[in-house]
């Protein structure tokens, strides 16, 4: 019997600090890979022609399992039809892009392990696409385009080892590592609003709106200023301006007006507005800041260094 081979692939989660939505049309965005992500193991099974797939959450509890044929990737057993249909689609796209993918007659045992809760919106989809693309040896951005869609900043974060500046020019993803390490990062906090936001719905809303071309350069300019900002009060002014611009252009209510009108600091939406995480600034103690959000019913309160990749 042939000895099985095991491959491990890790993908980072992500948070988008600037140019949400407008990154789709070429605006420069500041994206932060997170220390929490998803790890996959792929092990060949020489005596099988099936794929055994198991997905575990951050508590090491099984949340999905399925058995798939290597011939057409259809599920023969599944705990969740929607998830298995999506995996079938992704795997078939992989074979269309690499016609030798899983055609050696061997089955596979696949396991995935999240280190953040699925509902946090840190990138269950992007870490999946990144890892499968690496395993199948296909272009990750082509796979994204043919499956979930989106700007791709989350895919760039999945494989990054530091913060990145990301843009999409003429449909092509471009990014570079950057140093975003503000001296006031211990005054920055990430709070989960408790509602996972569907990025595809947010993008659909954005696509229907009338936008002005000069906004792309304005968001790019704001991103550059945020990146190099060393002054706390100036940083607050920049993210407040960013919130105002998105709100006015897309006719969306600002998260601070919705939930935190009496908060002393700034609050900025991250990624698709209406759910997931927000960034809050505070010139008061961590204890007082945390107490404010906890009393409002928001229990997930993370310091910058607790979530952003060091």
NORDA-V267414 format. One record per run of one state. SS is the DSSP state (a for helix, b for strand, c for the rest). FROM is the first residue (numbers start at 1). TO is the last residue. If there is no record, write none. Layout:
# NORDA-V267414
{{SS:FROM:TO} {SS:FROM:TO}}
This chain:
# NORDA-V267414
{{c:1:5} {b:6:16} {c:17:21} {a:22:25} {c:26:28} {b:29:45} {c:46:49} {b:50:56} {c:57:61} {b:62:69} {c:70:74} {b:75:78} {c:79:80} {a:81:97} {c:98:106} {b:107:114} {c:115:117} {a:118:120} {c:121:123} {a:124:136} {c:137:139} {a:140:145} {c:146:152} {a:153:158} {c:159:163} {b:164:169} {c:170:171} {b:172:177} {c:178:184} {a:185:187} {b:188:192} {c:193:198} {a:199:208} {c:209:212} {a:213:228} {c:229:231} {a:232:250} {c:251:254} {a:255:259} {c:260:266} {b:267:269} {c:270:276} {b:277:281} {c:282:285} {a:286:295} {c:296:300} {b:301:303} {a:304:307} {b:308:308} {c:309:310}}
